[in-house]
Amino acid sequence: MSALPCKVLIVEDDDLVLELIKAAFDTETAVLYTAGTLAEAEKVLRQNGADILLLDRMLPDGDGLQFCSKLRSDIKFKPLPILVLTGRADTTDKVLGLRLGADDYLTKPFNLDKLKARVNSILRRSEKLSQSSYLKRRLWRY
């Protein structure tokens, strides 16, 4: 029996960045959900769940870091791996993101290979996925 696909929620309001990220994933092994706002992201999470969240910081309806903090206070989403993707590169911003619950913080513009490596690293550390066959599947197009 084959492994279930990895569910990835990408929260990004810039269509170009969103398409770039989506194009990197192998859709045979990753189910991609997208949202352009925090409200949409919350709805997708509650309806479909996710194995990892790629979260933009500056969104039309709020700060992704506050959303990250909110998810960390919800028992259902506390273990959800979160990678913040943002243009805010100041050390203070990075530290704040990690303090509010992000598993990693990557600044834009980013290299796709670096994004892939960070996602794989987060998934490898995730307790839920480390005990499954997700990591035996290829998530990326090469």
C-alpha positions in Angstrom: 0.0 0.0 0.0 1.4 3.4 -0.9 1.9 6.2 1.6 -0.6 9.0 1.8 0.5 12.3 0.2 1.9 15.0 2.4 -0.6 17.8 2.9 1.0 21.2 2.5 -0.8 24.5 3.1 0.9 27.5 1.4 -0.4 30.9 2.8 0.8 33.5 0.4 -0.8 36.6 -1.1 1.7 37.2 -3.9 0.6 35.1 -6.9 4.1 35.0 -8.4 5.7 33.6 -5.2 2.8 31.2 -4.7 3.2 29.8 -8.2 6.9 29.4 -7.8 6.5 27.4 -4.6 3.7 25.3 -6.0 5.8 24.5 -9.1 8.5 23.0 -6.9 6.3 20.4 -5.3 5.7 17.0 -6.9 1.9 16.8 -6.8 1.9 13.0 -6.9 3.3 13.0 -3.4 2.1 16.3 -2.0 -1.4 17.6 -1.8 -1.2 21.4 -2.0 -3.7 23.7 -0.4 -3.4 27.5 -0.8 -4.7 30.5 0.9 -4.2 34.2 0.3 -5.4 35.4 3.7 -5.3 34.2 7.3 -9.0 33.7 7.4 -8.8 31.4 4.3 -5.8 29.6 5.9 -7.8 28.9 9.1 -10.7 27.6 7.1 -8.5 25.2 5.1 -6.7 24.0 8.2 -10.0 23.2 10.0 -11.5 21.5 6.9 -8.5 19.6 5.6 -5.7 19.8 8.1 -2.1 20.0 7.0 1.2 18.2 7.6 3.2 21.5 7.2 2.3 25.2 6.9 4.3 27.6 4.7 3.2 31.0 6.1 3.8 34.4 4.7 4.2 37.0 7.4 2.5 40.1 5.9 -0.9 39.2 4.7 -3.9 41.4 3.8 -5.9 40.5 7.0 -3.0 40.4 9.5 0.4 39.3 10.6 1.3 35.7 10.0 3.3 35.6 13.2 0.2 36.4 15.2 -1.5 33.5 13.4 1.4 31.3 14.2 1.0 32.2 17.9 -2.7 31.5 17.7 -2.1 28.1 16.2 0.4 27.2 18.9 -2.2 27.9 21.6 -4.7 25.6 19.9 -4.2 22.0 21.0 -5.3 20.7 17.6 -2.6 22.7 15.7 0.1 23.0 18.3 2.2 20.2 16.7 1.8 21.6 13.1 5.2 22.4 11.6 5.3 26.0 10.5 7.9 27.7 8.1 7.5 31.4 7.9 8.4 32.9 4.5 8.8 36.7 4.6 10.6 39.7 3.3 11.3 40.9 6.8 15.0 39.9 7.3 15.9 41.8 10.4 17.3 39.6 13.2 14.6 40.9 15.6 11.9 39.8 13.3 13.5 36.3 12.9 13.8 35.9 16.7 10.2 37.0 17.2 9.0 34.5 14.6 10.8 31.7 16.3 9.6 32.8 19.8 6.0 32.9 18.6 6.2 29.3 17.5 7.6 29.1 13.9 9.8 26.0 13.4 11.9 27.9 10.8 12.1 31.4 9.2 13.2 32.0 5.6 13.5 35.4 4.1 12.4 36.4 0.6 13.8 36.3 -2.0 14.7 32.6 -1.3 16.4 29.9 -3.2 14.1 27.0 -4.0 16.7 24.4 -3.1 17.1 26.1 0.3 13.3 26.1 0.8 13.2 22.4 -0.1 15.9 21.6 2.3 14.2 23.5 5.1 10.9 21.8 4.5 12.5 18.4 4.4 14.4 19.2 7.6 11.2 20.3 9.4 9.3 17.3 8.3 12.1 15.0 9.4 12.0 16.6 12.9 8.2 16.4 13.1 7.2 13.6 15.4 4.2 12.8 13.4 6.0 12.3 10.2 9.2 10.7 11.5 7.2 7.6 12.3 5.5 7.4 8.9 6.5 6.7 5.4 6.1 10.3 4.3 9.8 10.8 4.2 10.4 7.9 2.0 8.4 9.7 -0.7 9.8 12.4 -3.0 8.0 15.7 -2.4 9.8 17.8 -5.0 10.1 18.1 -8.7 13.7 18.1 -9.9 
